[in-house]
Amino acid sequence: MVIAISGSSGLVGSALRAALEARGHTIKRLVRRPARGPEEISWDPEREQLDARGLEGVDAVVNLAGESLAQRWTTNARTRIRSSRVNGTIALSRAIASLAVKPRVMLSGSAIGIYGSRGDESLDESSVPGDDFLASVAKDWETATAPASEAGIRVVLLRTGLVLSRQGGALPKMLLPFQLGVGGRLGDGNQWMSWIAISDLIAALAFLVRADSVSGPVNLVAPNPVTNAEFARTLAVVLGRPAMVPVPRFALSVLLGEMGEETVLASQRVLARRLLENGFKFKFPTLEEALWDAGVGRPAVAGEQR
C-alpha cells in the first residue's frame, strides 16, 4: 500500500513509519517545508494549505500531527494546540475528498481527553464527551474529518491514551524521580490512567488500516487501566526502586496549571471495547508487560522474588 502520514517525525508517527516500511509499504510524509522528493508532501496545517495532487495514488492516510500538550496553556499555546489539530485535519480531509480516486481509509488522531475527567466511571466509545478544554479540542478535531467521511472515505478516530515508550512522551519524565528514589503517586493517586504499549498501538493502527468494517471512534488503550497509585507501585517494582514520595495535588496545580489538571490529575477509566469486539489481540495487556516492552526493568525469571 501507499500510506500518507502526517506527524511522521513524532513518537507514534516515526514508530509507525518504520513498522509499515518494514512490511513493504510505501510511506509519503507530510512535511512543513518544501518537499525534497516524491515521498514527501509539503503542507501548512495551521493555514489549511495542502496541494491535493501530492496525495494522488495514496491508499490510506494516517493523520497524527498536533502541537505538544506538555507546556503551559497560555492563550497562544491554546490557539496552537487547537489549530495544529483542527486546521490541519480540515485541510487533509478536504484534499483527499477532492481526489478522483480517493484513499480507502483515513485514520485521524484524537485522544481519550475527549471524555474529560470522569472519576471511576467506565468509559467506552459510546460515552458522551466532557466539557473541558481538551475535550473541546478533541471534539473539534474529530469533527474536522467530516469532508472525508462525507466523500465516502472510511474514517477511524484514534482516541489514544497514555503511550508507553522510552523514546518519548510522558514515560521518560515519569522514570527520572523513581530512578532517583523519590518517585510516588500524583495527588491522591485515585485518578485512573488508561495507557497502551507503543508496540500494541502500532499493531492496532496497522490493524485498523485493514479493518474495513471499523469506522468512527476507537479507544486505543490497553484492556487494563490502573489508578495512578497502582501505576506508581508497578513502576517502582519494575525498576526495583521505592515509591514513597507522593507529589501533592496543589504542587502539581501550581507547577503545571490547567495542563496538569486536565492531564496528569484527570481520571479516565477508558475501555478498549471496539478493538476487542473486532478481534484485535493485545500483546502487552498488563502494565508490567507494557513497561518491559518499553525497555523499563526486565521480566522476572521463574522463582525470582520481585
N, C-alpha and C positions, 0 to 999 in steps of 0.2 A: 504494500500500500504506500501511497504518498500521503504523509501526515504533516500538517502545518501546526506549529506550536508557538504560541506567544508566551512570554515569560520563561523562555528556554534556558536562561542563564541562572535562574533561581534554584533553590534547593530541590524542589519537586521537578521542575522542568528539565534541569540538567540530568537528573537520575532517569527520568522518563525517556529523554532523548537517547541516552546511552543504551537503555534496555531495548528500545524499539530498533535502533540501528543494529544492535547485536542480533536481532531476529530477522534482519534483512530488509526492513522498511526504509524508505527514503524520507528524510526529515527536511522540511522547509521551515526556517526560523524567521519569525517576525522580529525585526531589529529596529532600534530607534536611531538609526544613522543610515547613510546611503548603503544600499545592498552591495556586497562585494562579490557576488556570483549568483548563479541560478538557484542556489539553495537558500538564499536569503531574500526576504521581502521587507522593504522599508515601510515604516508606518510612524504616525504620530498619534498615539492613542488619546491623549488629552484633547487634541484638536479634531479628533474623529477623522483623521486623514489616512486613507489606505487605498491604494490602487488595486482594484479587484483583479486586474489581469495577472498579477503575481500569484493568485490563488487558483488559476485555471489548471485543471487536471488533478486537484487535490481530492483525496478520498475521504479524509477526516480532518477535523480541526480540533485542537485542544487549546483552550483559552485559559491561561494561568497568570496573566500579567496583573500586577497590582502593587501599589505603594506599600511599604512595610508598615505594620501596625505598631511596631516596637519603637515608639517615640512619644514625646509629649504631644497631646492632641490640642495644639493651638488652632486658631481659626484657619490659618493657612494649611496646617497639616491635615485638618479635617477635609478641606477642599481637595487636597491632593489625593487623600485616601479614597474619597468618593469618585473623583473624576478619572483617576487612573484605572478604576474598575469599570465604572458605568460608561464613560465616553468611549473607551477602547472597545468594550463589548458591543456597543451600538454600531461602531464603525465596522467591526469584524462581521457582525450579523448581517448588516446591510450589504456588505461586499459579497459574502457568499450567497446571499439571497438573489443577487443580481446576475449570477453566473448562469449561462445557458445549461451547463452540466454542473449540477450542484454537488457538494460533498454529501455523503450518506449520513454523516453524523457530526454533531458539534458537542464536545464535552466542554462545559463552561464553568469556571470557578465560582464557588460560593463558599459558605462557611457555616459551621454549627452556631456561630454567633447570631444567626438569623432567629434563633429561638429565645434569645435573651437569657437572663439568669432566672432559673425556674426551681430552685431548691431541690427536693427529692423526686420531683415529677419525672416519670419516664417519658422520653420524647422520641417519636419516630417521624417519618416523613409526612404523616397526616396532621401533626401538631401545628397549632397556629403560631405565627411568628410573634416575636417580642416587640417592644416599642422603644428600645434604647438606640443609641447612635449606631452601633454595629448591626443591629437588626435592620434598621432603616437602610443602611448601605447595602446589606446583603439582599434585601427585598428589591431595591432598585437595580442591583447587579443582575439578579435573576430576570427581572422584567425586561432588561436591555436585550435579552436574547430573542424577543418577540419577532423581529423581522425574519430570523432564521426559521423559527417554528412555523410562522405563517406561510413561509415559502415551501413547506413540506419537508424540511430537514429535521431529522430526529435530534432533539436537543436533550442532553442529560445535564442536570445541575448538580455540581460536585460540592455537597455540603461537608467540607473537610474538617476533621478535628485536629487535635494536637499531634503533629507529625514527629515521631521519634527517630532522630538521626544525629550522629555526632558531627555530621558535615555542616550543620547549620540549624536555624530555627531556635526553639526555646531550650532544647535539651542541653547543649553545651553550657548555657548560662546557669542552668539548674545544677550541673555537676560540680562546678567550682566550690561552692560552700561545703558540699558534702565531702569533697576530696580534702578540704582543709579541716574537716571535723567540726564544722559549725552549721551543718545543714539541719533542716527541720521543716515542719508544716508551715503553711502560709495562712495567717489569720487563725480561725478556729479549726481549720483543716476539714470541715464538714462539706465543703463545696465539691461537687462531682467534676471529675476530669474525664473527658472522652477522647481517647488517643488512638493512634494507629501506627504500627511499624512501617517505616518507609518502604520496606520490601513488599508488604501487603498492599500498601497504597499504589505502588507502581503496577503490581499484578492486577489490582482492581481496575485501574484506568485502562489497561490493555483488555481486560475482560469486558468493560463497558463499551469499548470501541466495537467489539464484535457482537454484543448482546442486542440484536435487532429489536427485541420486544421491550426493551427498557428505555423509557424516556421520563422526563420530569425530574424531580428532586431525588437524590440518592445520598444517604448519610455514609460518608467514608470514615468510619470509626470501627474499632475492634469490638467484638461481642461482649467485652467485659470492662465497662467503665469502672473507675475506682474513685474513692474520695481522695482529696489532696493529702490527708493524713496517711492513708494507705499507700499512696504513691510515694510519699517521703520514706515510709518504713521499707517499702520494697526496694527503692533506690539505695537506701543505706545498706540493706542486706546484700544486694548485688555487688556493691562497692566494698563491703566489709568495713564500713565506717559507721559512726553513730549518727542518730537523727534526733538530737537533744535540744536544738536551739530554734524554737519557733520564732517566726517573724510576725510581730503584732499587726493587726489589720490597719490600725491608724498609721503605722510607719509606712506600709505599702501605699496607703492613700496619699500620704504626704509626698513620698518619693515618686510615685508613678501617676498620681492624679486620676482622672477619669479612665485613662487607659487601663490602669490596674484594676479598677472596679469592674470593668466590663471584660477583662481577660483573666488574669490570674485569680481573682476573687469571685468570678462568676461561677455559678453552679449549673452545669449542663449534663444531665444524665441521658445521653443520646444512644439510641439503639440502631444497629445496622440491619433493620428489618428487610429492606428491599434487596440488599446484596444477598442476604441469606436466603430469602424466598426464591431468588433467581439462580441459586446454585453455586454462588461463589464460596470457595473454601479458603479460610484464613490459615496461613502457615504459622503465624505467631499470635494466637488468640489471647494469651495471658501477658500481663505487663512484664513479668520476669523474662519470658521468652523474647518479647519485643526489645527489651533493654540489651539482652545478649546479642540479638540481631544487629542492634545499633553499635555494637562494639563496647558495651559497658559491662565490666566484670566478665565472668565466664560461667558456663553451666557447672553445677556441682557434679562430681563423679559419684558413682554408686557407693553408698555407705558413708560419704563425707558429711560432716556436720557443718551447716552454714549459720 
